[in-house]
Amino acid sequence: MTETPVRGFWGDAWRRLRQNRAAMTASVVIVLISLLAFFGPAFSPHPYDAIDWDYMAVPPGGGNDHWLGTDRLGRDLYVRTLHGVQISLQIGLLATVVSLIIGVLWGATAGYLGGRIDGAMMRVVDIMYALPYIFIVIILSTLFDRGNIYVLFLAIGAVGWLTMARIVRGQTLSLKRKEFIEAALASGVGTWGILLRHIVPNVIGPVIIYATLTIPQMILFESFLSFLGLGVQEPQASLGSLINEGAQEMESAVWMLIVPAGFLVTLLTCFNFLGDGLRDALDPRDR
Amino acid sequence: MSILLSLRGLKVAFPVGGSLFRAAKPLKAVDGVDLELSAGEALGIVGESGCGKSTLARAILQLIPPTSGQVVWLGRDISAVSVNAMRPLRKDMQIVFQDPLASLDPRMTVGEIVAEPLRVHAGELDRTQRRERVQDMLQRVGLPADAINRYPHEFSGGQCQRIGIARAMILRPQLLVCDEPVSALDVSIQAQIVNLLQDLKREFGMSILFVSHNLAVVRRLCDRVLVLYLGKPMELTSTEELYERPLHPYTRGLIAAVPLPDPDVQPSRLGSVLSGELPSPLSPPSGCVFRTRCPIAEAQCARAVPELDEVRKGHHVACVKWQSVEQG
């Protein structure tokens, strides 16, 4: 008899994800776009902030080396878009990871411990919900240098975890009455063991789904902040700020909108497919 | 035989309906249970739904904190020890739950589930040794060898219960609490699980506390039986004595309610089956809690709470009229 290999929960999930063609295609596209965004600008003759006085607002394919045209100030749109993808991806992913970690731990702890601790922790969430987040961001950006994108991560992440905490707490409340939690208690598993080994893996399904929705949300939120002048500052660019600029020129130079918007739509669609695939892979019961 | 576990006046109450402006009312789920369990003994706890059987089982394991009274485990009162001090003791007392699938973490493989008590209590074992122990135990409870890598939802109810039993038995506990372990299963599967428990008891010699509302199953497995009604003990005696000479009117009613597979006998017995509903445990009747449904209740039953007296050797009953039950 051959020994069956040891497969953990994550090993199984990975095997199931690999069988999902849409999710695998989406993740390949995400990886390709990310590689292009992080390494592409180095292979282009144009820096993202250099102005080419000879070619201002030229359309793509104009017989010069600006493949995707230039913007109003004569900056290469291809390089600027890649730079924008880079910034947007960083902000989207990092802010999501921050909100995920804080939200899951906060929500699971509050839901599992219950009683007064739960009450106090969730009131903190309620109060933070009630604060206008724009003020938080404005206060943070006056405390630090304007345009420092790490302050942006902090601000966006600090706002983004609230909904996640509520979702996880709700899931935890229904989970902790389950008999398998009681069984773990009866086996002598400690509070942290139950939270990390039983509660968190069981809430991961809804969390992943919500997280894939959060990444595009964070990217859009960042572009909104950029529009208010609180986000990425010129000459830096994010997808949001590029689309914003492009939208102002859309009647005369539509490519300035289409190029960054195309990248944004492709990325967001791929994240959704990947999220779908992850959900199927992480939930063995739905198979 | 040495005493493994004894309960002294154990009470568990839950606060119900409290708010900021009104004090909560206590719901007495378990109301004064005294009991001694010897090593190697199988004790059945029977009663209707809502009589506090499961609460009693959980209070013994300190999964629900008792309101008052003592749980004495091997001479030590564990009803007030801290969660951390309790942890090493859990090695010797394990539980099997009613709903087989709900008691297994859907995200873990069967191997991980069964190995969990080993992770907590047998840290000296490495992965391979742990896996060997798990494999042995799975085989012992009658599961296929490849079960170790599969997930609970791939198994039937009876197999899931075997997984639950494997998890409970992997540390070779001295006490196995079974909370209605067969009531969610098909009748044919019930017999298999009861046989498995019997075999394990013979092999490992642990004590069993078997909570059930199924008298036939209890009769098969248990040495002694405790009858509970609204959290109070009604009768406590050996299984044989209980079924042959029940001395409490409630026990009589329970035994009469067991269906017999004989159409000629069955209808005539229905006359003596208990009527009425279980009173609300929030406002239990005065005196004897059973008097509202008792066929032989008298005025005196409403006045004083009957004590659980030893009326024959080893036969305890809480009824002032047990003599008339015995005669008629």
Interface residues (C-beta under 8 A of the other chain):
Chain A: M1 T4 P5 V6 R7 G8 F9 K178 E179 F180 E182 A183 A184 L185 A186 S187 G188 V189 G190 G193 H198 P201 N202 P284 R285
Chain B: R58 L61 L63 M86 R87 P88 R90 K91 M93 Q94 I95 F97 Q98 D99 A102 S103 L104 D105 P106 R107 M108 T109 G111 E112 E116 P117 V120 H121 R131 A145 D146 I148 N149 Y151 H153 G164 R167
